[in-house]
Amino acid sequence: MTTAYDVKILSTGGYVPGDPIDNATLEKYVGPLPDDVLAGIQVKTRHWMIDPDTGEHLINNSRMAEHASRQALERAGVEPDELDLIVVCTATPEYTLPNVATTLQHYLGLESVAAIELRGACAGWVQALDLARRQLADGTARTALVVGSEVGSPILAPLFLGKDPERVRMRDRLTLYTFGDGAGAVVLRAEPSDETADAFAYVNACVGGLRKPGMEIIGGGTDVPQAEQLKRRQLIQMKVDVPGTSTFGPQVFVRAIQEMARKDGRALDEFDAIVLPEGNADYFAEEFASAGMPAADIKALEGRIVENLADVGATGSAAVPLSLDAGWTSGRIRPGDRIVVLGIEASRYIYTGLSLTWHAAYAG
């Protein structure tokens, strides 16, 4: 007889480095953005792991992951040595090897644990969450830690360090105002169940395989010889196709949320919360109708999207868990809620979503 396991999220954790950098402060370093553009991206503050005056690193990716992980573990009442599985997603590791998952394992003082790293950004953390959920559901592991951690500021620093702010290019300013650093984590546990386990629904696809990438991080890899890489304007460069992401990104979301609702057998207004970073940003939400979303579904999204873009900026693989953490700790997500966590990634336009029933009661 096969044992059934019921998988639940016990807690969340979040970490952002340093003090918040508001738009007025950032303007002194990188120059202004037009008011309408600034209002459209809706980011009011962000946190960077670098000192914006010098570019010095004040913390690293793996330590940020550790901070978020320890908070999630403490809230769950789980000791690190109870973990059977660590899954980390990031697009900005310190090293190619060892990976962030095994470095986090080291920081948590664990001699032996299953440690997996996924290379990805906004969509990757939800993939990591589902990977862990499946291993818990089949009895491979009992307790798992799933982390998203991202540090874009070291890549962005050369765009403005040592430059007259007025000479920073407008397209670079848009990127600098948009992105922040951070880490988010959840703890999951599986318990044997004689009853029907909670239902999960999962969606995942890359729908930009024949399109120009919406985002690229170039450099430090093996695309060309190192001698050629050293001739580039920047050793590592982040490139964002702003027109492409602004127009095609909402289409990806519409496809993703409609597929998610079908898989879960619910209408959008039957979900209590949809955790979607950037879901309320003007440039994104204003395109839903043109992307093919019916008016009734657009109306159903009102008051259901949970995100914290204004406070932390776009944080890549940390975006979904940080939004989830903000939703839970604020009381926006409560026990019994049916929620969706949804990641939309511009790299090759990947979407991934997971629906679940929330059980954790936050004690404050």
Secondary structure, 3 states (H helix, E strand, C coil): CCCEEEEEEEEEEEECCCCCEEHHHHHHHHCCCCHHHHHHHCCCEECCCECCCCCCECCCHHHHHHHHHHHHHHHHCCCHHHCCEEEEEECCCCCCCCCHHHHHHHHCCCCCCEEEEEECCCCHHHHHHHHHHHHHHCCCCCEEEEEEEECCHHHHHHHCCCCCHHHCCHHHHHHHHHECCEEEEEEEEEEEECCCCCCCEEEEEECCCCCCCCEEEECCCCCCCHHHHCCCCCCCEEEECHHHHHHHHHHHHHHHHHHHHHHHCCCHHHCCEEECCCCCCHHHHCCCCCCCCCHHHHHHHCCCEECCHHHHCECHHHHHHHHHHHHHHCCCCCCCCEEEEEEEECCCCEEEEEEEECCCCCCC
